[in-house]
Each structure stands twice: as C-alpha cells, then as structure tokens.
C-alpha cells in the first residue's frame, strides 16, 4: 500500500533507531513512496529531538531503546511538545507489556522488525491518517495480561523479582549489560550480578535461551519459517547477530 496524501501534501517522517540496518531498511522502504519526505535517519534520543526541532515532521518512527533514552519516554516528550504528531514504535517483538506502555504514551502502533516490507507503507499511511494500527488480537491479549498481573503480583515467573522482570524485556531486545544498566540506572556489574542470579533461577546458561523463554511468555508476531523470507527482512539482522555473538555467562565474563 502506497502513501496517498490528500491535496498533494508532502508528509515529513523522521526515523530514529539505534540499529543501523533497521534505520537504513525503513528509510529504503519509505524513501520512494510518493508524498513522503525523509530526512537522514538518526540513532540517538538527542539526535531525534534535534531532528524534530529542525524538520517538524508529521510522523516519527521510534525504536524502543537508545543509548541515551527509550522510545516510550520519547513518545511522551514529543507529544507534549507536538500534540498532533503521529508516532509509531519500532520493536523486535510485540509483548503485551510494551503494547500497553505504547498505548498509554500515545503511540498509534508498532512496526515489528519481522513485518514484511510491503506492509510498512500501509502502516505508516494509516498512522498519518490518525488511525491506530495496533493488532486487535494483540490488544486482547494485552488486556488479559493486565488482568493476570492484577491477580499475580509475581508476573512472569513466581521466582523472579521485580528487578528481574525489568531486565528481561531489555535483554530480549538485544541490549548489552551496559545498555541495560543505563536504562535502569544500575552499574554494569550490578546488572551482571542480576543476570547471573536470573540464569540460575531459570536453569539456563545463554542469553538467547533467556530471551527465547521471555518471548515465549509474552506475545509476538510469528517469524516466517522460510529462511529466505527472513533474509529479506533486513531489520532482523541485528537481533540475529547479537545472539550469535553470545557466550556462556560466568562470573568472570563481561558482556560486549
């Protein structure tokens, strides 16, 4: 679906995502769409705020995590400054917790990094029209998740602490110990200790095992089974690369 702006208007869209292949992939998908103007994509929260002040975009595509901030907080900040701006979050997976935070922050939808490229322009067009793009089934599951949280304060796993449950979505999104620490205002060593304890409680030894377990507990769009189809979705590469570089977690090991 191509963008069909009314009265030949041009819509400006800023893309902000920490992973280079995702930035370039989204930019390449949208750059040839009629009626769109795309400034160079940016990689940090500060660069996003500067780009918004410079280009005054109609819509912004924001990644969930940056070295200097996160997409949910940025969404709130931008909508306080520019109430009519359309915002879509770009995420690896669409778990119920992220969905509810996105809705509460004012985002109109999610673009998953597993979304077929042909569907991205349609999602953007829907957001530009001011229409929410959240999947109805996902919203229903998120509401069930909220009910489950109310019934069980322990949440995902009876043996996991609230801090563990804060770390899990960051780990599953491919963040390093240092990046997790920046998000949670913890030292890298403290994060490492929490992860060691988390792995012991889950009886796992690899980050990818923990990430896969967490994703299995939440809601995500299924990946295509055909590996050739996966290769076409260029924004999947950072996640696959991140976990291909993993090592066993030992007390002496520091994450890269």
C-alpha positions as CSV (number, residue, x, y, z in Angstrom):
1,X,0.0,0.0,0.0
2,X,1.5,3.3,-1.0
3,X,1.0,6.7,0.7
4,X,-1.7,8.8,-1.0
5,X,-1.6,12.2,0.6
6,X,-4.6,14.5,0.2
7,X,-4.2,17.6,-1.9
8,X,-0.7,16.5,-3.0
9,X,0.6,17.3,0.5
10,X,4.1,16.1,1.5
11,X,4.4,14.4,4.8
12,X,7.8,14.5,6.6
13,X,8.8,11.4,8.6
14,X,11.8,11.1,10.9
15,X,13.2,7.6,11.6
16,X,15.1,7.1,14.9
17,X,16.5,3.6,15.6
18,X,19.8,2.6,17.3
19,X,20.5,-0.3,15.0
20,X,21.9,0.7,11.6
21,X,20.3,-2.0,9.4
22,X,16.9,-1.1,10.8
23,X,17.4,2.6,10.2
24,X,18.6,2.1,6.6
25,X,15.9,-0.6,6.0
26,X,13.0,1.6,7.0
27,X,14.4,4.5,5.1
28,X,14.9,2.5,1.9
29,X,11.3,1.1,2.2
30,X,9.7,4.6,2.6
31,X,12.0,6.8,0.6
32,X,10.4,6.0,-2.8
33,X,6.8,6.4,-1.5
34,X,5.0,9.3,-3.1
35,X,4.2,12.2,-0.9
36,X,6.8,11.4,1.7
37,X,9.9,13.4,2.7
38,X,12.5,11.6,4.7
39,X,15.4,13.4,6.4
40,X,18.5,11.3,7.2
41,X,17.6,8.7,9.9
42,X,19.1,9.2,13.4
43,X,20.5,6.8,16.1
44,X,20.1,8.5,19.5
45,X,17.4,10.2,21.5
46,X,19.3,13.6,21.4
47,X,19.6,13.4,17.6
48,X,15.9,12.6,17.4
49,X,14.9,15.7,19.4
50,X,17.2,17.8,17.3
51,X,15.8,16.4,14.1
52,X,12.2,17.0,15.2
53,X,13.0,20.6,16.0
54,X,14.7,21.1,12.7
55,X,12.3,19.3,10.3
56,X,8.9,19.5,12.2
57,X,7.8,16.0,11.0
58,X,4.3,14.8,10.7
59,X,5.2,11.4,12.0
60,X,8.1,9.8,13.8
61,X,9.2,6.1,13.8
62,X,11.0,5.5,17.1
63,X,12.9,2.4,18.3
64,X,12.2,1.2,21.7
65,X,15.7,1.6,23.2
66,X,18.6,4.0,22.7
67,X,21.9,4.5,24.4
68,X,20.5,7.8,25.9
69,X,16.8,7.1,26.3
70,X,13.9,4.9,25.4
71,X,11.0,5.1,22.9
72,X,8.2,5.3,25.5
73,X,9.6,8.3,27.2
74,X,10.5,9.9,23.9
75,X,6.9,9.4,22.7
76,X,5.5,11.2,25.8
77,X,8.1,14.0,25.4
78,X,7.3,14.6,21.7
79,X,3.5,14.5,22.2
80,X,3.8,17.1,25.0
81,X,5.6,19.4,22.6
82,X,3.7,18.4,19.4
83,X,0.3,17.0,20.2
84,X,-0.7,16.4,16.6
85,X,2.4,14.3,15.8
86,X,1.9,10.7,14.7
87,X,4.2,8.2,16.4
88,X,4.9,4.6,15.7
89,X,7.3,2.4,17.8
90,X,9.7,0.0,16.1
91,X,10.3,-3.1,18.1
92,X,11.7,-6.6,17.9
93,X,8.7,-8.2,19.5
94,X,5.2,-7.0,20.5
95,X,4.8,-8.2,24.0
96,X,1.7,-7.2,26.0
97,X,3.7,-5.1,28.4
98,X,5.2,-3.0,25.6
99,X,1.9,-2.6,23.9
100,X,0.2,-1.2,27.0
101,X,3.0,1.3,27.6
102,X,2.9,2.4,24.0
103,X,-0.9,3.0,24.1
104,X,-0.6,4.9,27.4
105,X,2.3,7.0,25.9
106,X,0.1,8.0,22.9
107,X,1.8,5.9,20.1
108,X,-0.5,4.9,17.3
109,X,1.0,1.5,16.7
110,X,4.0,-0.8,16.4
111,X,6.2,-1.8,13.4
112,X,7.8,-5.1,14.2
113,X,11.2,-5.9,12.8
114,X,9.6,-9.0,11.4
115,X,6.9,-7.1,9.5
116,X,7.1,-7.8,5.7
117,X,8.5,-4.7,4.0
118,X,5.4,-4.5,1.7
119,X,3.2,-3.9,4.7
120,X,5.3,-1.0,6.2
121,X,4.0,1.8,3.9
122,X,0.4,0.8,4.7
123,X,1.0,1.0,8.5
124,X,2.6,4.4,8.0
125,X,-0.3,5.7,5.9
126,X,-2.8,4.5,8.5
127,X,-0.9,6.4,11.2
128,X,-0.6,9.5,9.1
129,X,-4.4,9.4,8.8
130,X,-4.6,9.4,12.6
131,X,-5.8,5.8,12.8
132,X,-4.4,3.3,15.4
133,X,-2.5,0.4,13.8
134,X,-2.4,-2.0,16.8
135,X,-3.4,-5.5,16.1
136,X,-6.8,-6.3,17.6
137,X,-5.7,-9.8,18.8
138,X,-2.6,-8.3,20.4
139,X,-4.7,-5.7,22.2
140,X,-7.0,-8.5,23.5
141,X,-4.0,-10.5,24.8
142,X,-2.6,-7.4,26.4
143,X,-5.8,-6.8,28.3
144,X,-5.7,-10.5,29.5
145,X,-2.0,-9.9,30.6
146,X,-3.1,-6.9,32.6
147,X,-5.7,-9.0,34.3
148,X,-3.1,-11.6,35.0
149,X,-0.8,-9.0,36.5
150,X,-3.5,-7.9,38.8
151,X,-4.1,-11.5,40.0
152,X,-0.4,-12.4,40.3
153,X,2.0,-9.7,41.5
154,X,4.9,-12.0,40.7
155,X,4.0,-11.7,37.0
156,X,6.0,-13.8,34.6
157,X,7.6,-16.3,36.9
158,X,7.0,-16.9,40.7
159,X,10.7,-17.0,41.3
160,X,11.6,-13.7,39.6
161,X,11.9,-10.4,41.4
162,X,10.5,-7.1,40.1
163,X,14.1,-6.2,39.0
164,X,14.4,-9.4,37.1
165,X,11.2,-8.6,35.3
166,X,12.6,-5.1,34.4
167,X,15.7,-6.7,32.9
168,X,14.0,-9.4,30.9
169,X,12.5,-7.3,28.1
170,X,15.7,-5.3,27.7
171,X,17.8,-8.5,27.5
172,X,15.3,-10.0,24.9
173,X,15.6,-6.8,22.9
174,X,19.4,-7.5,22.5
175,X,20.8,-4.8,24.9
176,X,24.2,-5.4,26.5
177,X,24.7,-5.3,30.2
178,X,26.0,-1.7,29.9
179,X,22.9,-0.6,27.9
180,X,20.6,-2.3,30.4
181,X,22.4,-0.5,33.2
182,X,21.9,2.8,31.5
183,X,18.2,2.2,31.2
184,X,17.7,1.1,34.7
185,X,20.3,3.4,36.4
186,X,22.4,0.4,37.5
187,X,26.1,-0.3,37.2
188,X,27.2,-2.8,34.6
189,X,28.5,-5.0,37.5
190,X,25.1,-4.9,39.2
191,X,23.3,-5.9,36.0
192,X,25.8,-8.8,35.6
193,X,25.0,-10.0,39.1
194,X,21.3,-9.8,38.5
195,X,21.7,-11.8,35.2
196,X,23.8,-14.4,36.9
197,X,21.0,-14.8,39.5
198,X,18.3,-14.8,36.8
199,X,20.1,-17.5,34.8
200,X,20.4,-19.7,37.9
201,X,16.7,-19.3,38.8
202,X,15.7,-20.2,35.2
203,X,18.3,-23.0,35.0
204,X,19.7,-21.5,31.8
205,X,23.2,-20.6,30.6
206,X,22.8,-18.4,27.5
207,X,21.3,-15.0,26.9
208,X,19.4,-16.4,23.8
209,X,17.8,-19.1,26.0
210,X,16.5,-16.5,28.4
211,X,15.4,-14.2,25.6
212,X,13.5,-17.1,23.9
213,X,11.9,-18.0,27.2
214,X,10.7,-14.5,27.8
215,X,9.4,-14.0,24.3
216,X,7.5,-17.3,24.7
217,X,5.8,-15.9,27.9
218,X,4.6,-12.9,26.0
219,X,3.0,-12.1,22.7
220,X,4.9,-11.7,19.4
221,X,4.3,-12.0,15.7
222,X,5.5,-15.4,14.5
223,X,8.5,-15.4,12.3
224,X,8.3,-16.9,8.8
225,X,9.6,-20.4,8.6
226,X,11.3,-19.9,5.2
227,X,14.9,-18.6,5.9
228,X,15.0,-16.9,2.5
229,X,12.0,-14.8,3.6
230,X,13.7,-13.9,6.8
231,X,16.8,-12.8,4.9
232,X,14.7,-10.2,3.1
233,X,13.6,-8.6,6.3
234,X,16.8,-6.7,6.8
235,X,16.0,-5.3,10.2
236,X,16.1,-8.8,11.7
237,X,19.8,-9.0,11.3
238,X,21.0,-7.0,14.3
239,X,19.0,-9.3,16.6
240,X,20.3,-12.5,15.0
241,X,23.8,-11.1,15.1
242,X,23.6,-10.1,18.7
243,X,22.7,-13.6,19.9
244,X,25.2,-15.2,17.5
245,X,27.9,-13.4,19.4
246,X,26.8,-14.7,22.8
247,X,28.9,-16.7,25.3
248,X,28.1,-18.6,28.4
249,X,27.5,-16.4,31.4
250,X,30.1,-16.9,34.0
251,X,31.2,-14.8,37.0
252,X,34.3,-13.6,35.1
253,X,32.6,-12.9,31.8
254,X,31.7,-9.3,30.7
255,X,29.1,-8.7,28.0
256,X,30.1,-6.8,24.9
